[in-house]
């Protein structure tokens, strides 16, 4: 059994924003798997379904981003799963737009929803799928940036990133973290600046 948590903020106000990429990947998975509609449990929108003969819980916390751990803690306790069977999907300012990176553990890298989850669970050994949104333009506040919507010119790359994010989740469920990391992290999105900005410009290498 696996739990896949997509991070975001509830409500129409936040639909389509950079901070809601976790929700978008869950929506893509539910569409692919023709899953039932979500139910409200554990302060989240929850779908129980099956993929690759494995029971999977898709969960979108409704606590708002910074309190995501409150919902995730309830999920892990109820299903009595080790954190290695939990995957958190979140946006990441430290990655270029379009890049998807899977990690088995590590710091939150400034992502407050992920940080709250690590604090509640008491460990940083939580697999996470990071979806690149790039840094805000010079002079723009980071909070306003992550709560803003993508430009029209970004829609194509974002849709492709969501599809690849869903592919990564399916691979993680079917093959495990290590095999999924090897496949997912090898992909480099096209662009003039390379796969990632230099480490000196990033908060989380």
Helices and strands as residue ranges (DSSP letters): E 2-6, G 12-14, G 18-20, H 21-32, E 39-41, E 44-51, E 54-61, G 65-67, H 68-79, G 83-85, E 86-92, E 100-103, H 112-121, E 127-132, H 142-146, G 152-154, H 155-175, H 177-184, G 199-201
